[in-house]
Amino acid sequence: MKVKITKVAATDNPQCITPQINTYNMGCNNGDVSLPVEYYLEGDLIGQIVVNASVRVIRTSRNGVECLGMFTTSPVVSVSEIGFTTQNSVYLVEYL
């Protein structure tokens, strides 16, 4: 299933900090940090979004740039009608 996933916020007590998007180096090892707010990707969702499992997407683009790869989150702690929350991040999901 094709999706667009956008990080819209950090959680209140994240395990890893959320850097500013202008200091995050896309495609590089940024150490023990989460993705920046405003990060988004498009690709093919692998499986369903469920609590206690990671969300996995075969990524086709990242922030509007074609970029094949694998996107994997920390475990999901809650799911809503419009997205999901992990230990570190709040995401919006759009089904394409």
Backbone bond lengths (Angstrom), bond angles and torsions (degrees), N, CA, C in turn:
res aa  C-N    CA-C-N  psi(-1)  N-CA   C-N-CA  omega(-1)  CA-C   N-CA-C  phi
1 M - - - 1.442 - - 1.521 108.84 -
2 K 1.316 116.53 127.65 1.465 122.16 -179.76 1.532 109.98 -75.80
3 V 1.342 115.90 134.05 1.461 121.10 -178.96 1.519 110.55 -140.00
4 K 1.326 114.16 159.33 1.461 123.09 165.41 1.513 105.31 -120.20
5 I 1.319 117.30 125.23 1.462 122.81 -179.66 1.523 107.78 -119.31
6 T 1.340 115.66 127.93 1.459 121.91 -177.67 1.516 109.72 -124.90
7 K 1.326 116.99 130.21 1.462 120.31 173.31 1.517 107.84 -78.37
8 V 1.337 116.68 121.18 1.459 120.75 -176.88 1.527 112.98 -107.60
9 A 1.339 117.50 -14.45 1.467 120.05 -179.53 1.525 109.95 -168.64
10 A 1.309 114.56 160.76 1.459 121.13 168.52 1.521 107.50 -90.44
11 T 1.316 117.34 156.33 1.463 120.30 175.65 1.528 109.26 -76.03
12 D 1.321 116.82 167.95 1.460 120.98 -178.07 1.525 112.92 -66.75
13 N 1.329 117.26 -36.03 1.465 121.59 -179.12 1.523 110.34 -129.84
14 P 1.333 117.44 68.40 1.462 119.88 -175.97 1.525 112.68 -69.97
15 Q 1.309 114.84 150.89 1.457 120.90 174.43 1.532 109.62 -72.00
16 C 1.326 116.41 -34.87 1.465 123.06 178.87 1.528 109.06 -124.17
17 I 1.316 116.88 142.01 1.466 120.11 -179.68 1.522 111.25 -69.65
18 T 1.314 115.88 158.24 1.460 122.86 176.83 1.524 108.76 -105.16
19 P 1.328 117.29 116.35 1.465 119.53 179.93 1.523 111.79 -79.44
20 Q 1.313 116.70 167.10 1.460 121.61 171.84 1.531 107.88 -72.01
21 I 1.317 116.87 146.10 1.466 119.92 -176.74 1.526 112.03 -62.68
22 N 1.338 117.62 -30.29 1.473 119.87 -178.71 1.532 113.22 -77.17
23 T 1.333 118.22 -8.91 1.467 121.15 176.82 1.521 112.00 -108.15
24 Y 1.331 117.43 -2.98 1.462 122.31 -178.30 1.525 109.01 -92.05
25 N 1.309 117.35 129.98 1.462 122.20 -179.93 1.521 109.64 -96.09
26 M 1.345 116.57 101.62 1.462 121.87 -179.20 1.523 110.24 -58.04
27 G 1.328 115.32 133.55 1.459 120.67 176.79 1.518 114.48 81.30
28 C 1.328 117.94 1.17 1.464 122.21 -179.85 1.522 110.20 -114.13
29 N 1.318 116.02 162.23 1.461 120.58 174.02 1.525 107.16 -76.71
30 N 1.327 115.89 113.11 1.463 121.94 -179.73 1.520 112.62 -99.23
31 G 1.331 116.83 11.04 1.457 120.78 -179.01 1.516 111.53 80.57
32 D 1.312 116.19 -157.41 1.464 122.05 -176.12 1.528 111.54 -83.76
33 V 1.321 116.28 67.67 1.458 121.80 176.25 1.526 108.38 -128.67
34 S 1.308 115.44 160.09 1.451 122.23 174.08 1.526 108.25 -86.73
35 L 1.316 116.29 179.76 1.467 120.24 174.62 1.526 109.75 -74.59
36 P 1.321 117.74 152.09 1.463 119.42 177.28 1.530 111.65 -73.40
37 V 1.329 115.75 154.83 1.458 121.03 171.31 1.521 106.58 -63.37
38 E 1.293 117.14 145.89 1.462 126.10 -176.57 1.526 112.45 85.85
39 Y 1.349 118.13 -3.83 1.458 120.76 173.35 1.520 107.31 -68.06
40 Y 1.324 116.75 134.87 1.458 119.37 174.05 1.517 110.17 -143.35
41 L 1.301 114.88 156.88 1.452 120.80 -179.93 1.515 109.20 -144.18
42 E 1.314 115.25 158.91 1.451 121.99 171.72 1.512 107.35 -126.41
43 G 1.322 116.00 149.04 1.452 119.88 178.81 1.515 111.19 170.38
44 D 1.327 114.82 -163.00 1.462 122.46 -177.53 1.523 110.03 -104.43
45 L 1.327 115.79 116.39 1.457 122.59 178.68 1.517 109.25 -66.65
46 I 1.326 116.54 132.04 1.462 122.19 176.66 1.523 107.53 -101.32
47 G 1.308 117.96 110.31 1.460 121.66 179.98 1.511 112.40 80.02
48 Q 1.322 115.22 -170.57 1.460 122.15 -179.65 1.522 110.23 -97.21
49 I 1.329 115.29 160.63 1.461 121.15 175.47 1.520 107.36 -90.02
50 V 1.334 116.09 111.41 1.466 121.38 -176.52 1.522 110.42 -135.55
51 V 1.322 115.71 152.30 1.467 122.61 178.38 1.533 109.53 -61.98
52 N 1.310 115.88 141.93 1.469 126.69 178.58 1.518 114.51 75.81
53 A 1.320 118.32 6.09 1.462 121.67 176.40 1.525 108.87 -122.34
54 S 1.309 116.64 156.12 1.460 121.04 175.00 1.513 109.54 -80.83
55 V 1.326 116.45 148.28 1.455 121.94 172.13 1.530 105.94 -87.71
56 R 1.331 115.29 131.74 1.459 120.14 -179.92 1.523 109.20 -125.74
57 V 1.322 115.11 135.13 1.460 121.61 -178.96 1.527 108.07 -136.28
58 I 1.323 116.29 133.28 1.453 120.12 168.30 1.522 105.26 -80.38
59 R 1.323 115.60 103.70 1.462 122.10 -171.94 1.522 111.39 -76.92
60 T 1.344 115.07 136.10 1.463 120.70 174.28 1.525 111.53 -110.53
61 S 1.332 117.02 -24.54 1.467 119.81 175.10 1.525 109.87 -149.21
62 R 1.338 114.02 152.83 1.472 121.74 -179.60 1.516 106.98 -133.60
63 N 1.329 116.41 119.57 1.466 123.01 -179.13 1.528 111.40 50.31
64 G 1.334 114.64 44.49 1.448 120.83 174.16 1.513 116.26 81.62
65 V 1.328 117.66 2.15 1.458 121.84 -179.35 1.525 108.57 -113.23
66 E 1.334 116.76 130.93 1.460 119.43 177.97 1.520 108.77 -58.12
67 C 1.325 115.46 127.48 1.464 120.20 -175.50 1.516 108.48 -161.55
68 L 1.324 116.56 97.11 1.459 120.27 -179.84 1.517 109.88 -71.01
69 G 1.321 116.30 141.57 1.452 120.55 178.55 1.509 111.48 172.43
70 M 1.315 116.05 -173.94 1.459 122.87 179.09 1.519 109.09 -115.47
71 F 1.332 116.48 130.28 1.463 123.54 176.59 1.521 106.81 -109.03
72 T 1.322 116.64 127.89 1.457 122.08 178.86 1.521 108.70 -137.17
73 T 1.339 116.77 130.99 1.464 120.82 179.83 1.518 110.87 -95.30
74 S 1.314 115.08 170.90 1.456 120.24 164.96 1.533 106.60 -70.76
75 P 1.330 118.84 169.27 1.465 120.16 -177.29 1.534 113.09 -56.93
76 V 1.313 115.50 140.63 1.463 122.88 178.20 1.521 109.00 -73.30
77 V 1.349 116.41 134.27 1.468 120.88 177.44 1.519 112.30 -104.38
78 S 1.351 117.55 -22.46 1.466 120.37 175.76 1.525 109.52 -158.54
79 V 1.344 114.29 153.99 1.456 121.77 179.62 1.527 107.55 -127.24
80 S 1.339 116.99 139.16 1.459 121.41 176.96 1.525 109.11 -125.44
81 E 1.302 116.48 -178.61 1.461 120.61 178.87 1.524 112.19 -67.66
82 I 1.327 117.35 -24.02 1.465 120.03 -175.67 1.525 114.02 -111.43
83 G 1.325 117.99 -4.73 1.453 119.06 -178.26 1.506 113.17 175.23
84 F 1.335 115.02 -150.36 1.459 120.19 -177.51 1.522 109.43 -155.82
85 T 1.342 115.13 163.36 1.458 122.78 178.26 1.516 108.60 -124.96
86 T 1.335 115.48 136.37 1.461 121.51 175.18 1.525 107.80 -109.45
87 Q 1.323 116.96 -171.94 1.466 120.58 177.35 1.529 111.69 -60.14
88 N 1.332 116.61 -31.05 1.463 120.94 -173.44 1.520 115.42 -111.50
89 S 1.334 117.31 -24.76 1.460 119.54 -163.91 1.519 113.80 -140.01
90 V 1.329 114.22 155.97 1.466 122.37 172.86 1.520 106.72 -113.74
91 Y 1.321 116.38 125.65 1.473 122.05 -175.60 1.520 111.47 -120.68
92 L 1.319 114.69 144.22 1.460 123.66 170.44 1.528 106.40 -100.45
93 V 1.344 116.61 138.03 1.464 121.27 178.49 1.523 109.24 -118.55
94 E 1.316 115.53 128.96 1.464 121.73 173.59 1.528 106.54 -117.34
95 Y 1.340 115.47 126.87 1.459 120.03 177.45 1.523 108.13 -89.24
96 L 1.314 116.80 124.05 1.464 122.49 -173.15 1.525 111.29 -96.93
